[in-house]
């Protein structure tokens, strides 16, 4: 909690903060220690099973993308990434283009466009499973300077 509050005090808007959490823990050793603290004997009172990784699970998590360059802040153990994601450039135009596909009820065009802007997108292979897409009909709303409708 302390690191979160310190990062909030550092923020000026738009930054991403990454906390240096120290050395990774061995989950097996942690499970044994917790069992002992609870007065149990690991393996006898509390079985510990190794089940391996499930689909999508990783041994380690990447804390930042390749394009991100974390820098140290004045706060110990808090790193900051100030760059904007390159994918965010032109996002308003991309959203408008997606809205146009939705207005025309062009599912295939939308899926192909999503594959263009995000090569890892797999929707074109699973579109048969998706329900029909249609643009929401939203009422026009105006906002005053305070953001109230």
C-alpha positions, -999 to +999 in steps of 0.1 A: +000+000+000+029+023+008+043+020-027+009+028-042+005+060-022+041+071-030+035+065-068+002+084-066+021+114-051+047+112-080+021+111-108+016+141-130-007+123-154-002+096-180+027+078-164+028+041-156+045+031-124+061-003-118+071-014-083+103-032-076+090-059-054+123-075-046+134-110-052+108-136-064+096-161-038+096-198-042+060-208-039+068-242-025+089-227+003+061-202+010+035-230+012+057-250+036+063-219+058+026-210+059+018-246+069+044-245+097+030-212+109-004-227+111+010-256+132+007-281+104+034-304+091+037-301+053+032-334+035+016-350+065-011-326+078-013-306+046-006-322+012+013-301-013+007-311-049+026-301-080+002-298-109+023-279-134+013-249-155-022-246-169-030-231-203-020-194-203+000-195-171+036-184-171+066-190-148+074-153-150+055-122-160+069-094-181+065-062-162+068-040-193+067-043-231+097-041-253+091-005-263+088+007-227+119+021-210+114+022-172+134+048-153+141+052-116+121+078-098+132+098-067+112+072-047+131+040-039+116+009-055+093+027-079+101+028-116+082+050-141+073+045-178+064+079-193+063+070-230+030+067-247+022+033-263+029+035-300-004+017-306-022+047-291-011+070-319-041+078-341-064+059-318-094+082-323-092+076-361-089+039-355-120+039-333-139+059-359-130+034-386-142+006-363-175+025-357-179+027-395-176-010-398-202-014-370-226+011-386-224-009-419-228-042-399-196-053-417-183-080-392-157-094-416-143-060-425-141-051-387-123-084-379-098-079-408-092-043-397-085-055-361-061-080-375-043-052-394-039-029-364-031-057-340-014-086-358-018-109-327-056-105-329-072-139-336-108-129-342-108-138-379-105-175-370-133-175-345-158-151-360-183-179-366-187-182-328-194-145-323-229-132-322-238-105-348-223-071-341-244-040-344-236-004-334-253+008-302-279+034-307-270+060-281-288+093-275-269+124-282-255+138-249-239+172-242-217+180-213-212+212-195-178+225-184-180+204-152-186+172-171-223+168-161-248+157-187 
